[in-house]
């Protein structure tokens, strides 16, 4: 079957974090994949299957001690408490695959203009520990891999999860080659929020117009001044008005407009975009899945509206 999308999606059936009954719906990765096929939004030919990131790639970001703990199952009780998910070998396999998937999505984006990983966006992971359901920082691993390969020098991370991207901010603090932008609910997890390059702190119950009014001008200014060679988009489903762990009031239409607007700003400047998922804890898992699928649809719509970087700049 021929492709239905103008770029590649990255998925592996072992993305599930094996969490069982948990507020994090780790089955959502499979459900997104199935929805895309069921609704003929994507074909099997649109999917790439990632390999796990190499330990060399993981160690560009994470400490040898944290990698050893994960691979040997020797996390302390404090480590597990901070991670907030139960440890399992399947969890380790999933996050190594997610990191490999984000690398592959980024490589695809450099080639095709867009690339989407159906997992990833684990933005609370620090070099030496995990936090908030995040064990390995796949976006940071991908950035460091692209830089090591000489594929890029500068990257921007636009993080739209309802929770501040504390791991991202900590990893790239003081690094002039990576610009970090986080738009999030101020009065929410995490308690300690290291400064990003730009933090947009939203008040409780902020709605579509207020959120977009803050985000889009900030993205325009950041892209214009920083001029990155790739944009990593951490697409949060949890600013949704019915999210269990969020306190903002965005609609599904507002979230899709958020995605389209960011992608259009990048596309107009000829900047490739690699998308990853992020939080989503809606009362109905179908809502979370639909929001994530809409991110991929938004990328497809912008890719088709601006067929090439040269067209985008003309």
LINTAJO-V74277 format. One record per pair of residues at least 12 apart in sequence whose ideal C-beta (glycine too) atoms are under 7 Angstrom apart, sorted by sequence separation. I is the first residue (numbers start at 1). GAP is how many residues later the second one is. D is the distance in whole Angstrom. If there is no record, write none. Layout:
# LINTAJO-V74277
i:I gap:GAP d:D
i:I gap:GAP d:D
This chain:
# LINTAJO-V74277
i:55 gap:12 d:6
i:75 gap:12 d:6
i:105 gap:12 d:4
i:122 gap:12 d:4
i:125 gap:12 d:4
i:143 gap:12 d:5
i:168 gap:12 d:5
i:202 gap:12 d:7
i:240 gap:12 d:7
i:280 gap:12 d:7
i:16 gap:13 d:6
i:122 gap:13 d:7
i:169 gap:13 d:7
i:15 gap:14 d:4
i:16 gap:14 d:6
i:73 gap:14 d:6
i:122 gap:14 d:6
i:123 gap:14 d:7
i:182 gap:14 d:5
i:200 gap:14 d:5
i:102 gap:15 d:5
i:122 gap:15 d:6
i:165 gap:15 d:7
i:181 gap:15 d:6
i:186 gap:15 d:4
i:200 gap:15 d:6
i:240 gap:15 d:6
i:277 gap:15 d:5
i:101 gap:16 d:4
i:122 gap:16 d:6
i:123 gap:16 d:7
i:180 gap:16 d:4
i:181 gap:16 d:6
i:186 gap:16 d:6
i:239 gap:16 d:7
i:13 gap:17 d:7
i:165 gap:17 d:4
i:180 gap:17 d:5
i:181 gap:17 d:5
i:182 gap:17 d:5
i:183 gap:17 d:4
i:185 gap:17 d:5
i:186 gap:17 d:7
i:187 gap:17 d:6
i:101 gap:18 d:6
i:102 gap:18 d:4
i:120 gap:18 d:4
i:121 gap:18 d:7
i:139 gap:18 d:6
i:164 gap:18 d:5
i:179 gap:18 d:5
i:184 gap:18 d:7
i:200 gap:18 d:6
i:101 gap:19 d:6
i:120 gap:19 d:7
i:183 gap:19 d:7
i:185 gap:19 d:7
i:164 gap:20 d:4
i:198 gap:20 d:6
i:275 gap:20 d:6
i:71 gap:21 d:6
i:98 gap:21 d:4
i:157 gap:21 d:7
i:163 gap:21 d:6
i:173 gap:21 d:6
i:11 gap:22 d:5
i:70 gap:22 d:5
i:98 gap:22 d:5
i:159 gap:22 d:7
i:162 gap:22 d:6
i:154 gap:23 d:5
i:155 gap:23 d:5
i:156 gap:23 d:4
i:157 gap:23 d:5
i:158 gap:23 d:5
i:159 gap:23 d:4
i:160 gap:23 d:6
i:161 gap:23 d:6
i:162 gap:23 d:5
i:98 gap:24 d:7
i:153 gap:24 d:6
i:157 gap:24 d:7
i:166 gap:24 d:5
i:170 gap:24 d:5
i:198 gap:24 d:6
i:235 gap:24 d:6
i:275 gap:24 d:6
i:156 gap:25 d:7
i:163 gap:25 d:6
i:169 gap:25 d:4
i:162 gap:26 d:6
i:163 gap:26 d:5
i:164 gap:26 d:6
i:166 gap:26 d:7
i:169 gap:26 d:6
i:273 gap:26 d:7
i:95 gap:27 d:7
i:163 gap:27 d:7
i:166 gap:27 d:6
i:169 gap:27 d:4
i:140 gap:28 d:7
i:166 gap:28 d:6
i:168 gap:28 d:7
i:211 gap:28 d:7
i:139 gap:29 d:7
i:164 gap:29 d:4
i:233 gap:29 d:6
i:137 gap:30 d:5
i:147 gap:30 d:7
i:132 gap:31 d:7
i:140 gap:31 d:5
i:165 gap:31 d:6
i:183 gap:31 d:7
i:183 gap:32 d:5
i:9 gap:33 d:6
i:134 gap:33 d:6
i:137 gap:34 d:6
i:245 gap:34 d:7
i:143 gap:35 d:6
i:231 gap:35 d:5
i:259 gap:35 d:7
i:263 gap:35 d:6
i:267 gap:35 d:5
i:4 gap:36 d:7
i:11 gap:36 d:5
i:102 gap:36 d:4
i:106 gap:36 d:5
i:123 gap:36 d:6
i:131 gap:36 d:7
i:245 gap:36 d:5
i:255 gap:36 d:5
i:259 gap:36 d:5
i:263 gap:36 d:6
i:4 gap:37 d:7
i:5 gap:37 d:5
i:9 gap:37 d:5
i:12 gap:37 d:6
i:99 gap:37 d:5
i:102 gap:37 d:6
i:181 gap:37 d:6
i:211 gap:37 d:7
i:243 gap:37 d:7
i:244 gap:37 d:4
i:4 gap:38 d:5
i:8 gap:38 d:6
i:9 gap:38 d:5
i:10 gap:38 d:5
i:12 gap:38 d:6
i:103 gap:38 d:7
i:123 gap:38 d:6
i:181 gap:38 d:7
i:243 gap:38 d:5
i:252 gap:38 d:7
i:256 gap:38 d:4
i:260 gap:38 d:4
i:264 gap:38 d:5
i:268 gap:38 d:7
i:4 gap:39 d:5
i:99 gap:39 d:4
i:102 gap:39 d:7
i:103 gap:39 d:5
i:211 gap:39 d:6
i:243 gap:39 d:5
i:244 gap:39 d:6
i:252 gap:39 d:6
i:255 gap:39 d:7
i:259 gap:39 d:4
i:263 gap:39 d:4
i:267 gap:39 d:4
i:270 gap:39 d:3
i:3 gap:40 d:6
i:8 gap:40 d:5
i:10 gap:40 d:5
i:95 gap:40 d:5
i:96 gap:40 d:7
i:98 gap:40 d:5
i:102 gap:40 d:4
i:106 gap:40 d:6
i:231 gap:40 d:5
i:233 gap:40 d:6
i:235 gap:40 d:6
i:242 gap:40 d:5
i:2 gap:41 d:7
i:5 gap:41 d:5
i:58 gap:41 d:6
i:95 gap:41 d:4
i:110 gap:41 d:6
i:126 gap:41 d:5
i:181 gap:41 d:6
i:230 gap:41 d:7
i:233 gap:41 d:7
i:235 gap:41 d:7
i:238 gap:41 d:4
i:242 gap:41 d:6
i:260 gap:41 d:7
i:1 gap:42 d:5
i:3 gap:42 d:5
i:4 gap:42 d:6
i:57 gap:42 d:7
i:99 gap:42 d:5
i:103 gap:42 d:5
i:123 gap:42 d:4
i:124 gap:42 d:6
i:125 gap:42 d:5
i:205 gap:42 d:7
i:206 gap:42 d:5
i:207 gap:42 d:5
i:208 gap:42 d:5
i:212 gap:42 d:7
i:223 gap:42 d:6
i:230 gap:42 d:5
i:231 gap:42 d:5
i:232 gap:42 d:5
i:233 gap:42 d:5
i:234 gap:42 d:6
i:235 gap:42 d:6
i:236 gap:42 d:4
i:237 gap:42 d:6
i:238 gap:42 d:5
i:240 gap:42 d:6
i:252 gap:42 d:7
i:256 gap:42 d:5
i:260 gap:42 d:6
i:270 gap:42 d:5
i:1 gap:43 d:6
i:2 gap:43 d:6
i:3 gap:43 d:5
i:53 gap:43 d:5
i:124 gap:43 d:5
i:179 gap:43 d:6
i:204 gap:43 d:5
i:205 gap:43 d:7
i:206 gap:43 d:6
i:207 gap:43 d:7
i:208 gap:43 d:6
i:211 gap:43 d:7
i:215 gap:43 d:7
i:219 gap:43 d:6
i:223 gap:43 d:7
i:228 gap:43 d:6
i:235 gap:43 d:6
i:236 gap:43 d:5
i:237 gap:43 d:3
i:238 gap:43 d:6
i:270 gap:43 d:5
i:1 gap:44 d:6
i:52 gap:44 d:4
i:91 gap:44 d:7
i:123 gap:44 d:5
i:126 gap:44 d:6
i:127 gap:44 d:6
i:205 gap:44 d:5
i:230 gap:44 d:6
i:232 gap:44 d:7
i:234 gap:44 d:5
i:268 gap:44 d:5
i:52 gap:45 d:5
i:123 gap:45 d:5
i:212 gap:45 d:6
i:216 gap:45 d:5
i:220 gap:45 d:6
i:242 gap:45 d:6
i:267 gap:45 d:5
i:53 gap:46 d:4
i:57 gap:46 d:7
i:202 gap:46 d:6
i:208 gap:46 d:3
i:212 gap:46 d:6
i:219 gap:46 d:5
i:223 gap:46 d:6
i:50 gap:47 d:6
i:53 gap:47 d:4
i:82 gap:47 d:6
i:83 gap:47 d:4
i:179 gap:47 d:5
i:240 gap:47 d:7
i:52 gap:48 d:5
i:82 gap:48 d:7
i:83 gap:48 d:7
i:84 gap:48 d:6
i:85 gap:48 d:5
i:223 gap:48 d:7
i:51 gap:49 d:5
i:82 gap:49 d:5
i:84 gap:49 d:6
i:179 gap:49 d:6
i:212 gap:49 d:7
i:50 gap:50 d:4
i:53 gap:50 d:6
i:79 gap:50 d:6
i:50 gap:51 d:4
i:237 gap:51 d:5
i:240 gap:51 d:6
i:83 gap:52 d:6
i:50 gap:54 d:5
i:237 gap:54 d:4
i:237 gap:55 d:6
i:48 gap:56 d:6
i:132 gap:57 d:6
i:235 gap:57 d:7
i:132 gap:58 d:7
i:131 gap:59 d:7
i:188 gap:59 d:6
i:48 gap:60 d:7
i:187 gap:60 d:7
i:235 gap:60 d:4
i:24 gap:61 d:7
i:158 gap:61 d:6
i:185 gap:61 d:6
i:66 gap:62 d:5
i:185 gap:62 d:5
i:22 gap:63 d:7
i:65 gap:63 d:7
i:66 gap:63 d:6
i:185 gap:63 d:5
i:63 gap:64 d:5
i:62 gap:65 d:5
i:63 gap:65 d:5
i:70 gap:65 d:6
i:19 gap:66 d:6
i:61 gap:66 d:6
i:124 gap:66 d:7
i:156 gap:66 d:6
i:19 gap:67 d:7
i:156 gap:67 d:7
i:17 gap:68 d:7
i:165 gap:69 d:7
i:18 gap:70 d:5
i:156 gap:70 d:6
i:18 gap:72 d:4
i:154 gap:72 d:7
i:156 gap:72 d:4
i:18 gap:73 d:6
i:155 gap:73 d:5
i:158 gap:73 d:6
i:161 gap:73 d:6
i:17 gap:74 d:5
i:62 gap:74 d:7
i:154 gap:74 d:5
i:155 gap:74 d:7
i:160 gap:74 d:6
i:162 gap:74 d:6
i:154 gap:75 d:6
i:155 gap:75 d:5
i:156 gap:75 d:5
i:157 gap:75 d:5
i:158 gap:75 d:5
i:159 gap:75 d:4
i:160 gap:75 d:6
i:161 gap:75 d:3
i:61 gap:76 d:6
i:153 gap:76 d:6
i:158 gap:76 d:7
i:160 gap:76 d:5
i:162 gap:76 d:4
i:17 gap:77 d:5
i:152 gap:77 d:4
i:155 gap:77 d:6
i:157 gap:77 d:7
i:161 gap:77 d:6
i:162 gap:77 d:5
i:16 gap:78 d:6
i:58 gap:78 d:6
i:152 gap:78 d:5
i:14 gap:79 d:6
i:15 gap:79 d:6
i:61 gap:79 d:5
i:160 gap:79 d:7
i:14 gap:80 d:6
i:61 gap:80 d:5
i:60 gap:81 d:6
i:162 gap:81 d:7
i:15 gap:82 d:6
i:14 gap:83 d:6
i:15 gap:83 d:6
i:58 gap:83 d:6
i:61 gap:83 d:6
i:57 gap:84 d:5
i:60 gap:84 d:4
i:146 gap:84 d:7
i:162 gap:84 d:4
i:12 gap:85 d:5
i:33 gap:85 d:6
i:60 gap:85 d:7
i:32 gap:86 d:5
i:162 gap:86 d:6
i:53 gap:88 d:6
i:57 gap:88 d:5
i:60 gap:88 d:7
i:12 gap:89 d:7
i:29 gap:89 d:5
i:143 gap:89 d:7
i:29 gap:90 d:5
i:10 gap:91 d:4
i:139 gap:93 d:5
i:10 gap:94 d:5
i:10 gap:95 d:5
i:139 gap:95 d:7
i:160 gap:98 d:6
i:8 gap:100 d:5
i:7 gap:101 d:7
i:15 gap:103 d:7
i:8 gap:104 d:7
i:15 gap:104 d:4
i:158 gap:104 d:6
i:7 gap:105 d:4
i:7 gap:106 d:6
i:10 gap:106 d:7
i:7 gap:107 d:4
i:8 gap:107 d:6
i:9 gap:107 d:5
i:10 gap:107 d:5
i:11 gap:107 d:4
i:7 gap:108 d:6
i:10 gap:108 d:6
i:9 gap:109 d:6
i:24 gap:109 d:5
i:61 gap:110 d:6
i:123 gap:111 d:6
i:121 gap:113 d:4
i:121 gap:114 d:7
i:163 gap:116 d:6
i:161 gap:117 d:4
i:162 gap:117 d:6
i:161 gap:118 d:5
i:110 gap:120 d:7
i:109 gap:121 d:6
i:106 gap:124 d:6
i:139 gap:137 d:6
i:138 gap:138 d:7
i:121 gap:155 d:4
i:123 gap:155 d:7
i:120 gap:156 d:3
i:121 gap:156 d:5
i:120 gap:157 d:6
i:121 gap:157 d:4
i:119 gap:158 d:6
i:113 gap:159 d:6
i:114 gap:159 d:5
i:115 gap:159 d:5
i:116 gap:159 d:4
i:117 gap:159 d:5
i:118 gap:159 d:7
i:110 gap:162 d:5
i:109 gap:163 d:4
i:109 gap:164 d:6
i:109 gap:165 d:4
i:106 gap:168 d:4
i:105 gap:169 d:5
i:102 gap:172 d:7
i:102 gap:174 d:6
i:116 gap:180 d:5
i:116 gap:183 d:6
i:114 gap:185 d:5
i:114 gap:189 d:5
i:113 gap:190 d:6
i:113 gap:196 d:6
i:23 gap:221 d:6
i:23 gap:222 d:7
i:28 gap:252 d:7
i:41 gap:252 d:7
i:31 gap:254 d:7
i:35 gap:254 d:6
i:41 gap:256 d:7
i:28 gap:257 d:6
i:32 gap:257 d:5
i:36 gap:257 d:6
i:23 gap:258 d:6
i:31 gap:258 d:5
i:35 gap:258 d:5
i:25 gap:260 d:5
i:28 gap:260 d:6
i:32 gap:260 d:5
i:36 gap:260 d:7
i:28 gap:261 d:6
i:32 gap:261 d:6
i:25 gap:263 d:6
i:28 gap:264 d:7
i:9 gap:287 d:7
i:6 gap:294 d:6
i:5 gap:295 d:5
i:7 gap:296 d:6
i:6 gap:297 d:4
i:6 gap:298 d:6
